[in-house]
């Protein structure tokens, strides 16, 4: 038996919390000891229609996050801007994060958590989908890289809200102990979209124009919007005026947070690629970014911030703090794999973009069942720490094995290594947010979920940017092995990723071609070594978590509406 803690280490359960809104989503705890699973009552049709709407919106946002991975080299070759290629991805994920506690996906995720408490889940979700669709249209019509990045950034503002709100609504309508099972349902959709995205992206650029990578979102997003309008009906507080609601938003905190994140990412993207690490163009953004982060955390803790976007007390218990970091690292490691193994397939093994998408399918096919198993185990035994330890142990072994991949590796090698990583990260995924919420009061669910979503999105950005830094620096270091100076110059200074395609590599013959493949292969080994170290660190972080009791009952103001309140919705829409 592990040291299961009976009492929350964080604040005590809120005695004045609102009564259960939706009885069909609550549990009756047998015996009151927190160890039994309770007896769930029957859930109505509206509950499952909400789950369907959440799954549809989650599919939309996640698919766009990965569909670009195999299409990106083709897009960069068509419209240029190779040194900025990571921003076509980061422009999406950065803004997604601001939706949480900061300002845009990465920057907007905390912000979405706060506004969802103020304006209600439904209207904020509709706004997020509309932002996503507008951004998709701009990206699909982009004529240059800055326009593409702008479209991706607007997409990210919407995508951040979508990702955060799907998890938040699940937390509103499902008790904590059961949450892993329902989050597993959504996570399976995410995994399928994550794995199918590269395949779909590769097929699109191979058989038609890359613009359909973005324009495809318009009909899918329209369907998701209809589902949300019709079925997402949850309660929320309507007592305040619009002016009163706006006064509650932490605009200063969000401004500081987003500006700081952008400064840091500019430095990470330029360092070692466009400019040297000693350049003022790298050092100055880093200094401003970290100084801004310090100012943000000071402001959030000060008396001047009435409703913090990221309340400091969320990190004052060791379990939530560790689980936040676990979530960040799980996300980071997944995108190490998703964005850099297609480069191995195309540049080293000579696969087409669409074939590299197929070769990534083992990640999907393994993560789906292991995520489902992780969610079910959490609901059955109520323990998350063993799941986290097992998951990161498998991921560490898998990334370590990836360092063995080369030009002559067998299919069994890259399938098996992917399977180890996918199984490990899949098991961790559905239990991470319940671990964050275990020590916290229900009143903290929205801001904690927003913070968690932000850190997940920040993990995605780091999972793309950090290996790019490692890969580009190592490639430049090893490029002296390429005998042709013109080819060496074409691949240096951050240009190797965009040229990592079968068509480029096969345009050379004999020894020169082997030299290029060898540099790509050995540079990627540095990425896998980096990932191995991070996965091992994540395994150690899990020891910091405490095994806390997961609540069997639901106690929230934001439950499923038991009756149709169409007139109230119309009145509220008119008022807004």
N, C-alpha and C positions, 0 to 999 in steps of 0.2 A: 504493500500500500504506500502511496506517496503521501506527502504532507498536505492533504486536502484541507483548506481553510474554511471553516464554517461561516465566519463573519467576514463581511467585506472589509478590505483594508482602506478603502476610500470612505467618502461620506456615508453616513447611514441612510437607509432608504427613507425617502421623503414622506413624512407622516401626513402631510397635507396634500399629497398628490391627488390628482383627479381620479374619480372612480373609473373602472373599466368601461370603455365605450362599447366595445363589441364583444359580447359574451362568447360568441362562437370562436373567438381567437384566443381565449384565455385558457389557463390550466387550473385545475384544482389539485393542490399538492396533497398527496396522500401521506398522512403521518406527520407532515410539517417538518421533516428533517432535511428536506432539500435533496435527498438521494433518490427518491422515487421519481418516475417520469410523469406521474399525474395521468389524468384521463382527459384527453382533448375532446371537446364537444364537436359536433358536426359543423363544418364551415359551409357557408352559403355560396351561391353562384357568383355573387358580386365579388367575394374574396378571390375566387379563381380567375375572374375576368380582370381584376387588378393585377394578379400575377402575370397574366397573359400580356397586358399592356406594358408592364415593367420589362418583361422579357423582350418584347418587340423594340422598345426604345433602347435597351441595353445592347441588343444586336446591332442596331443602327450605329451607335457611337463606337463600339469596340471594333466593328468591321473596318471603319474608316481609320482607326488607329494602326492597323496592320496591313491593309490592302496596298498601301504605298510602298512597303518594304521591297518587294520584287520589281515594282514599277519605277522606283526612284532613279536608278541608273539611266533608264530610257528617258524619263522626264528631264533629268539634268542635261543629258546629251541634246535634247530637243530645244530647250529654252535657256540653257547655260546656267551659270551661277554655281559651279561645282564646289567652290570653297564655302558656299552657304547651304550645302545640301542638307545638313542636319537640321537647319531651321525650318525646312519644309515639313519635318516631323515635329521638331520642338515648338514651332509656332502653333501647332495643334495642341500638344500636350501642355505647354506652358500656360496657355489661356485656360485650358481645362482645369488647371490647378487653382487658378485664382478664384474659381467658383466655390471653393471650399472656404477656408478661412482667409483667403488672400486676395485675389482679384480677377483672375481671368481663366485654364482648366486647372492649371496648377495654381494659378493666381486666383481663380474665381471660385474654387470649390468651397473654401471656408465661407466666402461671401454668400454662396448659395445656401449653406447650412443656416446662416443667420436669417436670410430673407425668407426661407421656407418656414421658419418659426413665426415670422411677422406676417407674411402675406398668404400663407397656406401652401401646401405641396403642389396642388393642381396647377395654379396659375404660374408658378415659378417653372414647373416642368414644361408647360406650353411655351413659355418664353424661351426656354433653353432649346427646344426643338426648332423653333423659328430661327433663332440665331444659327443653329447648325445648318439649316437648309439654305439660308442666305450665304453663308460661308462656302457651302458646297458649290453653289452657282458661280461664285467669284473664282474659286480655285479651278473649276472646270473650264472657265473661259480665260484663264491666265495666259498672258503673252510673254511674261518674263518671270524670273525667280522672285523679285519683290512682290509682284502681284499674287503669285502662288502662296507665298508666306503670309500675306495679308488675309487671303481667303482661308488658309489653314488656321490662322489665329482666331478668326471669327467663328469658324467651325468649333475650335477648342473652347470658346466661351460657352457655346451650347453643349458640347460634349461633356465638359466638366460638370455642368448642372445635371445632365442626364445620368451620368455615372453615380454622382453623389446621391441624387434623389431616389434612384432605384433601391439603393441600400438603405436609405433613410425610411422609405415607406415600408420596406420589409420589417425594419425595427419597430415601426409604428403598429403593425398589425400581427406580429408573431412574437411570442414570449422568447426571452433570451436563450433558454436551453434548446428550444426547437429551431432557433434562427439559423443554425448551421445547415440544417436540411434544406430550408428554403433558399438560403444563400447559395447552396450548392446547385440548385436548379438554375438560378441566374448565372452562376459561375460557369456552369456547363455551356450555357448560351455564349458566354464570353469566350470560353475556350474554343468552341467551335468557330466563332467569328475570328478569333485570333489566329487559329490554324488555317482556316479557309481563306482568310484575307490575302496572304501571300500567293496562294494558288490562283485566286480570282484575279488579283492584280497582274500576275504573270500572264495569265490567259488573255486578259484585256489588251496588254501592250503588245502581245504577240500576234493577235488576230484583228485588232481594231485600234483606234486612237486611245492614248492614255487618258484623254479627257473624260472618258466614261468611268474611270476610277472614282471621279467626284460626282459626275452627273447622275450616276446610278442611285445616289442617295435621295434624289428628289422624289421618285415614286415610292421608294421604301419609307422615306421620312414622312411623306404624306399619309401613308397607311398608319404609321406609328402615331401620328398626330390625331387621327380619327379615333384610334383606340383609347388614347389618353383622355380626349374630350368626352367620350361616351362612358368610360368605365372607371376612371380614376376619381372616385368620390370618397374623400376622407374628411373628417372633421378638422376644424381649426378655429382659433379665437378670432372674432370679428369685432371686438369691442372698441378698437382704437380708430381714430381718423387717419386719413392718408398721411397728413403732416406728422402726426404722432408716430406713425410707423416709420417714416423716413428718418426721424430723429434717432431712432434706435440703431440705425445701421452704422457700423464702424468704418466710415469712409477714410479717416486718417490712417487707421491700421492697415486697411486694404491697400491704400496707396503706397505706404512704406514697404509692405510685403512684396507687392508685384514689382515695384521698381528695383528692389534689392535682388529678387530672383532673376530678373532680366539682365541686370549688370553682371551677376555671377555667370550666367549662361553665355553671355557674349564673350567673357574672358575664356571660359572653357572651350568654346567653339573656335576662337581665334588662336589660342595658345598652341604653339608647336605646329600649326598648320598655315594660317595666313601670316602670323607674326611669331617671333620668338617669344619664349616665356619671359625673357627679360625686357621685352618691349613695354613702353609706357601704355600702349594700346591694350595690353593685357593686364598689367599691374593696376592701372587706375580703375577699370571696371571692377576688378576683384576687391580693391580697397573700399570703393563706394558700396559695393554689394554687401560685404560683411559689416561695414559700418551701419548700413541701412537695416540689416537684420538685427543688429544690436539695438538700434533705435526702436524698431518694431517691438521687440520683446520688452523693452523698457516701457513703452507706451501702453502695451497690453496689460502690464502689471500695475500701472499707475492709477491714481484717482481720477485722472482726466478721461479715461476710457470707461464709459458706463456699461457697455455690453461688448466685451472683447470678441473679436472674430475667432481667435484661438485662445480660450481662457487658460491662463497659466496653471490653474489647479488640475487640469487634465493630465499633466505630467508629474504631479507631486506624489503619485503612488507608483511603485516600481513595476507593477504588472502592466498598467496601461502604457507607461513609458516604454517598457521592453516590447510590448505587443505592437506599439506604433512603429518601432524600429524594425521589428520582424516583418511587418507589412511592407514597409519601404524596401527592405532587402529582397523580399520575395518577388516584388514587382520588378525591381532592378535586374535580378537574375533572369527572370523570364524574358526580358527584352534584350539582354546580352545574347541569349540563344536565338530569338526570333529575328533579330536584325543582322546577326553576323554569321549564322550557319548558312543562309542563302548565298552569302558571298563566298563561302567555302565551296558550295555546290557549283556555283557558276564560274568562279575564277580558277579553282583548283581541279574540280572534277569535270568541268566543261559542260555543265547542264544549261539548258535554256531557262528563261525566267519561269515559264509555266511548269517545267519539270522540277525546278528547284522548289516550287510550291508544293508539288506532290511529295517530294523528298522530305518536306517538313511535316507531313501528315502524321508520322509517329508521335510527334509532340501532342497533337490533338487527340489521337486515338487512345493515348495512355492517360492524358490529364483528365479527360471526361470521366472515366470510371473511378479514378482515384480521388477526384474532387467529390464525387457522389459518396464514396466510401467514407471520406473524411467527415462530410456533413452528417452522415448517418451515425458514425461512431461518436461524434460530439453529442448528438441528441440522445444516444443510448446511454453512454457512460458519463457524460457531463465533464469530460477532462480534455483540455486542449494542449497541455504541455507535452505529453507523449507524442501527439500528432506532429507538433512542431519539431521535436527532436528527430523523429523518424524521417520527416520530410527533408530537413536540411542535411541529415547524414547522407541520404540518397543523392541529393543535389551535389554535395561536395564530391562524392565518388564519381558521379557522372561527369562533372566538369573536369575533374582530374583526368578521366579517361579521354576527354575530348582533346587533350594536349597530344595524344598519340596519333590523331588524324593527319593524313598526308595524301599525296597524289595517288598512292597505291592502296589506300585503305579499302576494305571490303564493304559491301552493303550492310552486312551484319554489324560491322563496327559502328557506323554512324547511326544505324537504327537503334542498336542496343544502348549506345551512350545517350541518345536523345530520350529513350524510354526511362532511364534512371533519373534524369533531370526532371522529366515531365511528371513522373510518379511522385517524386519528392515535393515539387512545387504545387502539384495538384492537391495533395493531402493537406498542405498548410493553408491553402487559400480560403476555404469556407469557415475556418475556425479562428482566423486572425481578428476580425471585427468583434465577435463575441468575447474574445480575450481582452480586447481593449475596453469593452463596456462592462465587463464583470464587476470591477470595483466602483463603478460610477452610478449616480442616481439617474433615474429615467429623464429628469429634466435636462441632463447633459447629453442626451442621445443625439440631438441634431448637431450641436457644435462638435461633439466628439466624432460623429460620422463624417462631418465636413472636414475635420482635421485629418482623419484617417484617409479619406478620399484624396485629399491634397497630397499627403505623403506617398500614397500609392502612385499618384500621377507624377510626383517629383521623382519617384523611383524609376518610372518609365523614362523620364527625361535623362536621368543619370545613366540608365541602362542603355541609352543610345549615345549620349555625349561622352561619357567616360571611356567606354571601349573605343570610341572614335579617336580620342586623344591618344590612347595606348597604341592603337593600330597605326595611326598616321605617323607617330613618332618612331615606332619600330620599323615601319616600312621605309621611312626616310633613312634610318640608320643602316638598313640592310640593302638599300637600293644600289649601293656601290657594286653589288654582285651582278647587276645588269650591265652588260658590256656596251650596249648602244647608248651614247650620251643623250640622244634625242628622246629615246623611250624613257630613259631615267628621268629626264626633266619633265616629261609629260605626266609621269606618275607621282612626282614629288609634291610636297606642299599641300597635302590634303586632296590630291586628285586621284589617288589610287582607287577609292571606293567607287567613283562613278565609272571608272574604266574596268571594274571587276566583272566583266561579262564574257560569255563564251565567244561572241563575235570579235571582241577586241583581242582577247588572248590568242584566238585561232588565226588572227591576221598576221601572226609571226610564225616562223618555222624553226625547226631544229633546236640548236643550243640556246638561242635567244628566247624562244618560247619556254623552254625548260627553266631558264633563269627567272623569268617573270613568274611562272607558277611557283617556283621554289620560294621566292620572296613573299608572295601572297600567303603561302602555306605557313611559313615560319612566323610571319607577322601575326597571323590569326592565332598561333599557339600562345603568343603573349596575351591575347584577349582571354583565352581559356584559362591561363594561369592566374590572371587577375580575378576571374570569376570564381575559381576554386578557392582562393584566399577569402573572398567575400562570403561564400557559402559556409566555409569553416567558421568564420567570425559569427555568422548568424546562428550557427549551432550553439556556440558558446553563449550568445545573448539569451537564448531560451532559458538558461539556468537562472536568470534574474527573475523570470515570471514566477508568481505564486499560483498554485492551483486553487482557484476560488469557486465557490458554489455558483452555479448559473441559475438565475431566477426562472421559476416555472410559471409565474403569473405575469399578466400584462397590465401595466398601470400607467396609462398615458392619456393625454388630452387629444391625441391625433389618431383616432381609431377609424375603422370602416363605418360609414354612415349606415344606419339601420333602415333608413327610409329615403325615398327620393326627395331631395331638397332643391329641385330645379329652380323654383322661384327665388330661393335664397341665393343661388349661384348667379342668376341673372341680375339680381339687385347688386350683388357684390361686384360683378363685372362692370356694371354701369357706374358704380361709385369709383372704381379704379380707373 
